[in-house]
């Protein structure tokens, strides 16, 4: 199935589409359509069906072609309160909300409404759909377009039975073609990440993911370098090698680079790429392994973000690291109590082989010092503790200082992703002390596991570099039902945030230095 998104500045008519999606605000006296359809009393029909216009509410009105206006189906997508002043229902093209927070919340409702509506309509044999959600402003058009494209996502690589959905042509009625173009770039990047995450782990071993990165780099004009197991051993990447020791599929390290000729700053992204995580000798329960093909979601996010950044062309240099390994309990696997040496020379006592993501990231973080970054961001499905603390839809942000953590969480919100700043309490650091090495990979006390993992990673951040850690363990993979523009399976979490960080850095809106430039700048 493909969803082709077009734009039109004309008023939607039944001659252009079989179905139409209309936004509906939640008014004080009932649903208030955000667009007018000739000869259709949509408000009356929705009221009769019990619709109220609440967020995430989808009301499908099949007409069989007999409804005035000629559409075969009208889909009313709830948008919540109208964003006009005072929250009162306003004209279809209402004024922007009073605050940026309200505006971002409204745009997210638009994305989710578009995604839910399109998912309702794209499970058949194909057809034409008109989108008449509010899109008079550029940010509205981008939100609706992104929700539309992501809502139409389907992963059918392994399906051999059933009727495959047909192709759909979706027309968004807006004048903001450039905004829709940006949405297409983001949607393609998130689709790439989703497809990689959803691929069966037997078909996505480290060499496969490295090959995918090489293909994306070639198509996007990115520089790429791939280290195999021999290169990793020669250059002493002890974390990546140790995690991959138990697998028949050797590890890889991928380095991607987007370089702008006028850029004076460099941002580095590092994404955890465990293509399957059995836990190693510290074996996971079988139920916990079922979604572990998603343990490379951080690496997928970095790859998707670099693809989008290359297409958008911001004036900033961006380097992406993808440390890739399969964590298996083979005869050569690392053992609890082994001591390994991370790139750069720091030693780690491995007390739990299921705390492996931090080991591969440690190599990448330490290696990033040679890039002299102004800002270093790692992204990983790192801890189950993140899910316990923040649930499945909100990522945790830890950083070299609280101000940066708050700023990155705000950038994520602007990008449409939920992230929450978390502390790195110094009193938890002593739990990582080792009697035989520089540091242990886990603490004896399981309390604050997400924060302890962040403290471990901080040990490998190059001196003077501002750093943030995004734990996306919950948001990266949706094991429940689809909602909004989020499907079951891989979500593409953090792609938009990483892209937004690059854009903010290019425009000088990110505080890259805490107290003077990083070393080498």
C-alpha positions in Angstrom: 0.0 0.0 0.0 1.2 3.5 -0.8 -0.3 6.8 0.3 0.4 9.6 -2.1 -0.2 13.0 -0.6 -1.1 15.9 -2.9 -2.1 19.5 -2.1 -4.8 21.7 -3.5 -5.9 25.3 -2.8 -9.4 24.6 -4.1 -12.4 23.9 -1.9 -12.9 20.1 -1.6 -15.8 18.6 -3.7 -17.2 15.1 -4.1 -15.8 15.0 -7.6 -12.3 15.0 -6.2 -12.6 12.3 -3.6 -14.6 9.3 -2.4 -14.2 10.3 1.2 -13.6 13.5 3.1 -12.0 14.0 6.5 -13.4 17.0 8.4 -12.1 18.4 11.8 -14.7 18.9 14.5 -14.2 21.1 17.5 -15.7 20.4 20.9 -18.1 23.3 21.3 -20.1 24.2 24.4 -23.4 23.3 22.7 -22.2 20.3 20.6 -19.7 19.5 17.8 -18.6 22.4 15.6 -17.3 21.4 12.2 -14.0 23.2 11.2 -15.0 23.2 7.6 -18.2 23.6 5.7 -19.5 21.0 3.2 -22.2 22.2 0.8 -25.6 20.9 1.6 -24.5 18.8 4.5 -25.7 19.5 8.0 -22.7 17.8 9.5 -23.2 19.2 13.0 -26.7 17.8 13.1 -25.6 14.4 11.8 -22.8 14.2 14.4 -25.0 15.2 17.2 -27.5 12.5 16.3 -24.6 10.0 16.3 -23.5 11.1 19.8 -20.3 12.7 18.6 -18.9 15.6 20.7 -15.6 16.6 18.9 -13.4 15.3 21.7 -9.7 14.7 20.9 -9.1 11.2 19.4 -12.8 10.8 18.6 -13.4 9.5 15.1 -17.0 9.4 13.8 -17.4 7.6 10.5 -20.6 8.5 8.5 -21.1 6.1 5.6 -23.4 7.7 3.1 -23.6 5.1 0.3 -23.6 8.2 -2.0 -27.0 9.3 -0.9 -25.9 12.0 1.5 -26.1 15.5 0.1 -22.7 16.4 -1.3 -22.1 13.0 -2.9 -19.3 11.7 -0.7 -19.4 8.0 0.0 -18.1 8.6 3.5 -17.5 11.5 5.8 -15.0 11.0 8.6 -15.3 13.5 11.5 -12.1 13.8 13.5 -12.4 15.3 17.0 -10.0 18.2 17.7 -11.0 19.1 21.2 -11.7 22.8 22.2 -11.3 25.3 19.4 -7.9 27.1 19.8 -9.6 30.6 19.6 -9.4 33.0 22.5 -11.1 31.8 25.6 -11.6 28.3 24.3 -15.0 29.3 22.7 -16.0 27.9 19.3 -14.9 30.2 16.6 -14.9 30.4 12.8 -13.3 27.5 10.9 -10.0 29.5 10.5 -9.6 30.5 14.1 -6.8 32.7 15.7 -3.7 31.0 17.0 -3.7 30.0 20.7 -2.5 32.4 23.4 0.6 30.5 24.3 3.2 28.3 22.5 2.3 25.4 24.8 -1.3 25.6 23.8 -0.3 25.9 20.1 1.9 22.8 20.3 -0.9 20.8 22.1 -3.3 21.9 19.3 -0.9 20.8 16.6 -0.5 17.4 18.2 -4.3 17.0 18.2 -4.3 17.8 14.5 -1.5 15.2 13.8 -3.4 12.6 15.8 -6.8 13.4 14.2 -5.3 13.1 10.7 -3.5 9.9 11.6 -6.6 8.3 13.1 -8.9 9.3 10.3 -6.5 8.2 7.5 -6.0 4.8 9.2 -9.8 4.4 9.3 -9.9 5.0 5.5 -6.8 3.2 4.2 -7.6 -0.4 5.0 -9.6 -1.1 1.9 -8.8 -1.5 -1.8 -7.7 2.0 -2.5 -9.3 5.3 -3.4 -9.3 9.0 -3.1 -9.5 10.9 0.2 -9.8 14.7 0.8 -8.4 16.2 4.0 -10.3 19.3 5.1 -8.7 19.6 8.6 -7.6 23.1 9.5 -4.5 23.9 7.5 -4.6 27.7 6.9 -1.4 28.2 8.8 1.9 26.6 7.8 2.4 24.8 11.1 -1.2 23.4 10.8 -0.5 22.2 7.3 2.7 20.5 8.4 1.0 18.8 11.3 -1.9 17.5 9.3 0.4 16.3 6.5 2.7 14.5 8.9 -0.2 12.9 10.7 -1.8 11.8 7.4 1.4 10.1 6.1 2.2 8.4 9.4 -1.4 7.3 9.9 -1.3 5.6 6.5 1.8 3.5 7.4 1.6 -0.3 7.2 4.3 -2.9 7.5 3.4 -5.9 5.3 6.8 -7.3 4.5 6.0 -10.8 5.8 2.2 -11.0 4.9 1.4 -13.8 2.6 -2.4 -14.1 3.2 -5.3 -11.7 3.0 -6.0 -8.9 0.6 -3.3 -6.2 0.7 -4.7 -2.7 1.0 -4.8 -0.7 -2.2 -3.1 2.5 -3.0 -4.6 5.8 -1.9 -4.4 9.4 -3.2 -4.9 11.8 -0.4 -5.4 15.5 -1.2 -4.7 18.0 1.6 -6.5 21.3 1.0 -3.9 24.0 1.9 -1.8 26.6 0.3 1.4 25.7 2.2 3.3 23.4 -0.1 6.6 24.0 1.6 5.3 23.0 5.0 3.8 19.8 3.4 7.2 19.1 1.8 8.9 19.3 5.3 6.3 16.9 6.6 7.0 14.4 3.7 10.7 14.5 4.6 10.0 13.8 8.3 7.5 11.0 7.4 10.0 9.3 5.1 12.6 9.4 7.9 10.2 7.9 10.4 9.0 5.3 8.0 12.6 4.3 7.4 13.1 3.9 11.2 9.7 2.0 11.6 10.6 -0.4 8.8 14.0 -1.2 10.3 12.6 -1.7 13.7 9.7 -4.0 12.5 12.0 -6.2 10.4 12.5 -9.6 12.0 15.9 -9.8 13.9 17.1 -12.7 11.7 16.9 -10.3 8.8 18.4 -7.3 10.7 21.7 -8.5 12.1 24.4 -5.9 12.6 25.8 -6.3 9.1 22.3 -5.9 7.6 21.7 -2.7 9.6 25.1 -1.4 8.6 24.2 -2.1 4.9 20.9 -0.3 5.3 22.8 2.7 6.7 25.3 2.6 3.7 22.4 2.6 1.3 20.7 5.5 3.0 24.0 7.4 3.0 24.5 6.9 -0.7 21.0 8.0 -1.5 21.2 11.1 0.8 24.7 12.3 0.1 26.0 11.4 3.5 29.6 10.3 4.2 29.7 6.8 5.8 32.4 4.7 7.4 31.8 1.1 8.7 34.1 -0.7 11.1 33.8 -4.5 11.1 34.9 -6.8 14.0 38.5 -6.7 12.9 38.6 -2.9 12.7 36.8 -2.7 16.1 39.4 -5.0 17.7 42.3 -3.0 16.1 41.0 0.3 17.4 40.0 -1.1 20.8 36.2 -0.7 20.9 35.9 -3.0 23.9 32.2 -2.3 24.6 30.8 -3.1 21.2 33.1 -6.2 20.9 32.1 -7.5 24.3 28.4 -7.3 23.7 28.7 -9.0 20.3 30.9 -11.9 21.5 28.1 -14.4 22.0 26.6 -13.9 18.6 27.3 -15.7 15.3 26.8 -12.3 13.7 29.7 -10.0 14.5 29.2 -6.3 15.5 29.7 -3.2 13.5 30.2 0.6 14.1 28.7 2.9 11.6 29.7 6.6 11.4 27.6 8.9 9.3 28.3 12.5 8.5 26.3 15.4 7.2 28.6 18.4 6.5 27.5 21.9 5.5 30.2 24.1 3.9 29.1 27.1 5.9 28.7 25.4 9.3 30.8 26.3 12.3 29.3 23.9 14.8 29.1 20.1 15.0 26.4 18.1 16.7 26.9 14.4 17.3 24.1 11.8 17.7 24.8 8.3 19.0 22.1 5.6 18.8 22.0 2.3 20.6 21.9 -0.5 18.0 21.3 -3.9 19.6 19.7 -5.7 16.8 18.3 -8.3 19.2 18.7 -8.5 22.9 18.4 -11.8 24.6 20.1 -10.4 27.7 23.2 -12.5 27.0 24.2 -14.8 29.9 22.0 -12.7 32.1 19.1 -14.1 30.1 15.8 -12.3 29.9 12.5 -14.1 30.5 11.1 -15.3 27.2 8.2 -12.9 27.3 10.6 -10.0 27.7 12.4 -11.0 24.5 9.3 -10.7 22.3 9.8 -7.1 21.4 13.6 -7.0 21.6 14.0 -6.6 17.8 13.3 -3.0 18.8 16.4 -2.6 20.8 18.1 -0.9 17.8 15.5 1.9 17.8 18.1 4.4 18.8 20.3 3.6 15.9 17.3 3.6 13.6 16.3 7.1 14.9 19.8 8.4 14.2 19.8 7.0 10.7 16.3 8.4 10.0 17.3 11.8 11.4 20.5 12.0 9.3 18.4 11.2 6.2 16.0 14.0 7.0 18.7 16.5 8.0 20.5 16.0 4.7 17.2 16.7 2.8 16.5 19.8 4.9 20.0 21.2 4.6 20.5 23.2 7.9 23.8 25.1 8.4 25.3 22.7 10.9 27.5 19.7 10.8 26.0 16.5 12.1 27.7 13.2 12.9 25.8 10.1 13.6 27.2 6.9 15.3 25.4 3.6 15.2 27.1 1.0 17.5 25.6 -2.3 16.4 25.7 -5.7 18.1 23.5 -8.7 18.7 23.4 -9.6 22.4 23.3 -13.5 22.6 24.2 -16.1 25.1 26.6 -18.1 22.9 29.7 -20.0 24.0 31.9 -17.0 23.5 29.6 -14.5 25.3 30.9 -12.1 27.9 30.4 -13.3 31.5 29.2 -11.4 34.6 32.3 -10.3 36.4 34.3 -9.8 33.1 36.3 -6.6 32.9 36.3 -4.8 29.5 38.1 -1.8 28.2 36.1 0.9 26.5 37.4 3.0 23.7 39.8 5.5 25.2 41.0 3.2 28.0 38.4 3.3 30.9 37.7 -0.2 32.3 34.2 -1.5 33.2 33.3 -4.5 35.4 30.3 -6.2 33.7 28.0 -7.4 36.4 25.0 -7.8 34.3 25.2 -8.7 30.6 21.6 -7.4 30.1 22.9 -3.9 30.7 24.6 -4.0 27.4 23.3 -0.9 25.6 25.3 1.4 27.8 28.5 -0.6 26.9 28.1 0.0 23.1 27.1 3.6 23.7 30.1 4.2 25.9 32.4 3.4 22.9 30.5 5.8 20.7 30.4 8.6 23.3 34.1 8.3 23.9 34.9 8.1 20.2 32.9 11.3 19.6 35.6 13.4 21.2 37.6 13.3 18.0 34.7 15.1 16.3 35.0 18.1 18.7 31.2 18.4 19.1 29.5 21.4 20.5 26.6 19.1 21.6 26.4 15.4 22.0 23.1 13.5 22.1 22.6 9.8 22.7 19.3 8.0 22.2 18.5 4.5 23.4 15.9 2.0 24.5 18.1 1.8 27.5 16.1 0.8 30.7 12.9 -0.9 31.7 13.1 1.6 34.6 12.2 4.4 32.1 8.9 2.7 31.3 8.2 2.2 35.0 8.9 5.9 35.7 7.3 7.6 32.7 5.2 5.1 30.9 5.2 4.0 27.3 4.6 7.4 25.6 7.0 9.8 27.4 10.8 9.5 27.1 13.2 10.6 29.7 15.9 13.3 29.2 19.1 13.4 31.3 21.9 15.8 30.6 25.2 17.3 31.7 23.2 20.0 33.4 19.5 20.5 34.3 19.1 23.5 32.0 20.1 21.5 29.0 17.8 18.6 30.0 14.9 21.1 30.2 15.8 22.7 26.9 16.0 19.3 25.0 12.6 18.3 26.5 11.2 21.6 25.2 12.7 21.0 21.7 11.1 17.6 21.7 7.8 19.1 22.6 8.1 21.6 19.7 8.8 18.6 17.4 5.6 16.9 18.7 7.3 14.3 21.0 6.7 13.8 24.7 9.9 13.9 26.8 10.5 14.8 30.4 13.7 16.2 32.0 15.1 13.9 34.7 17.9 14.5 37.2 21.2 12.7 37.6 21.5 12.6 41.4 25.1 12.5 42.5 24.3 10.2 45.5 23.4 7.4 43.0 26.8 7.4 41.4 28.5 5.5 44.2 26.4 2.5 43.4 28.5 2.1 40.2 31.8 1.9 42.1 33.7 -1.3 41.3 36.4 -3.0 43.5 38.3 -4.2 40.4 37.7 -1.7 37.6 37.1 2.0 37.0 33.3 1.5 37.1 30.6 -1.2 37.1 27.9 -1.4 34.5 25.1 -1.7 37.1 24.5 -0.8 40.7 23.6 -3.3 43.4 20.5 -1.3 44.3 17.9 -1.3 41.5 16.4 2.0 42.6 16.5 4.8 40.1 17.7 2.5 37.3 17.0 5.0 34.5 19.1 7.6 36.3 21.9 5.3 37.2 22.2 4.3 33.5 22.5 8.0 32.7 25.2 8.4 35.3 27.1 5.5 33.8 27.0 7.1 30.3 28.1 10.5 31.6 31.4 8.9 32.6 32.3 8.5 28.9 31.3 12.0 27.6 34.3 13.9 26.4 35.4 16.7 28.7 33.8 20.0 28.1 31.1 18.7 25.8 27.4 19.4 26.6 25.6 16.1 26.5 22.0 14.8 26.8 20.8 11.2 27.0 17.3 10.3 25.7 15.9 7.0 27.1 13.1 6.0 24.7 12.5 2.5 26.0 8.7 3.0 26.2 7.9 5.2 23.2 10.1 3.4 20.7 7.8 0.3 20.3 4.0 0.2 20.7 3.0 -3.2 21.9 -0.7 -2.2 22.1 -3.2 -1.0 19.7 -2.6 1.8 17.2 -3.6 5.3 18.2 -3.5 8.6 16.4 -0.6 8.4 13.9 1.2 5.7 16.0 0.9 2.2 14.6 1.4 -1.1 16.5 5.1 -1.9 16.4 8.0 0.4 15.7 7.1 4.1 16.1 10.1 6.0 14.9 10.4 7.8 18.2 13.1 10.5 18.6 13.6 11.0 14.8 11.7 14.3 15.0 13.5 15.5 18.1 16.9 14.8 16.7 16.0 16.7 13.5 14.7 19.6 15.5 17.8 19.7 17.6 19.9 20.0 14.4 17.6 22.8 13.2 17.7 24.6 16.5 21.5 24.3 16.6 21.8 25.7 13.1 19.7 28.7 13.9 21.5 29.4 17.1 18.5 28.7 19.4 20.3 26.0 21.4 22.7 26.9 24.2 25.6 24.8 23.0 28.1 25.9 25.5 27.8 26.0 29.3 30.9 28.1 30.1 32.9 28.7 26.9 33.3 26.6 23.8 34.0 22.9 24.0 37.5 21.7 23.5 38.5 22.0 19.9 35.9 24.6 19.0 
